[in-house]
């Protein structure tokens, strides 16, 4: 099989669609990079860890644009580690409006709708830290650089 470089992807996509690979390079390159990001987003085959100290009384946090998707999150708080459950935004908002958390309950739920904002419930207290595993947004492929394969990524 031919090596998988951006140039080879460009040629193969152009041939499939009947395009001139030399004239339509920017459009084809954009499609290839979108497909590369889509594969990572769907398969979660490349995952990285990160930690984040939470601020008492703050329930909304901005994430770096490098976060494409979240695989798993747990909250380290007084008394242990708590795996966070992902909820749809509407359900988390409903809980905020209609459920009173017990005193000092650590954050146990989150929502992440694919933007750069994560919402937590209950609102974190003092000394809570999130550990998350996320899919990093890939650097756009350019020139003849081959994308990393999922099997070679730690």
N, C-alpha and C positions, 0 to 999 in steps of 0.2 A: 504494500500500500504506500502511496506517496506520502511524504512528510506533511504534517498538518500545520502549515504556516498560513498567515493571512493571505499571502499571494496565491497559494493553492486553493484556499477557500473561495477567494474572489473568482478564480478561473472556473471552479466547479459550479458556483452559483450562477455565473454568467452563462455557462453552457446550458444549465437546466432551464433558465428563463429566456434563452435566446438573446442575451444582451451582449454588447461589446465590452469585454472585461477591461479594456484600456480606456474607453470613453466614460464608463459609468462607475469608476472606482469609488468615489466618495459615497454614493448610494449603496453600492454593494458592501463596502467596508462597514457602513452603519448597520446594515442588516446582519452581517456576520457578528459584529459586536453585540447587537441586541440579542441574537441567538445565544451567544456565549453567556451573557448575563442571565438569560432565561433558563439555561441548563443548570447553572449554579443555584438559581433561586428555586427551581423545582426539585432538584436532587439533594441539595444540602451536602454535596460531596466534599466541600471545602469549608471547614468550620474553625473558627478561632475563639479563644477565651478572652474575656475582659472583666474587670471589676469596676465598680462604681459606688463611691460613698454617697449615701442618701442624706438629704437635709431634713431635719425634723420639721414637720408641718408642710412639706412640699410634696405634692402628688404627681406633678408633671415634669418630665425630664427630656431634654433634647439629646438625641443621639448623634454621633458623627454621621455624615453622609456616607461614610465607608460601610455602614451597616445595611446590607441588602435584605436580610431576613434574620429572624431569631429562631434558634433551634431549641434552647431551653434556658430558663432563668431560675436561680434560687436566691433567697434572701437570708443572709446571716444576721440574726438579731439575738438579743439576750435570750438565752434558753435554747438556741439551736439553729439549724438550717431548715428553711421552709421552701419547698418547691413551689414556684408560682404557677397558677393556673391561668392560661390565656382565655380571655373572654372577648366577645364582640363589644365594640364601643358602647352600643345601646344598653347592653346588660350591665356593664360596669357603671355607666351613668345612672341606671336605675338603682343599683346598689348604693351608690353615693347619696341619692335622694331619699331612699326608703329604708335603709338598713343602718342601724347604729352599731358600730363595731364595739366590742368589749374594750375596756381600758387597756391600753398598751398592746393591743393586737398588732403584730407586725404586718407589713404589706404581704398579702397572700395571692393577689390577683393582678393581672396586667392586661393592657391592650396595646397593640402595635399594629397599626393599619398600613404598614409599608411606607410610611413617611419617615420623618426623623424625630417623632415624638412618641414617648412611652408614657402611659398613664398607669398609676398604681392605686390599689385599694386594699385595705384601708390606708389612709395617709401615713407615711412612715413617721416613726418616732426617732428618738435619739439612738445613735449607734448602729444603724442598719446599713448593710452593704449588699449590693447586688453582685452576683457572679453570673455572667451570661455567656452563652456560646452562640456566636453569630456567624452568618455567612457574609464574608467581606465582598463588597462591590469590586469587581475586577477592574484592573487598569485596561483601558481600551487597547486592543491589539493594533499594532502598526507595523509597517514594512514587512519584513520576513520573519517576525518573531512568532514562534509557535506558542499556543496557549498551554499552560500546564495541564497535565492530565490529572484527574481526580485520584488515580492510584499512586501518583508520586507526590501528592501534597500531604504533609503531616497532619 
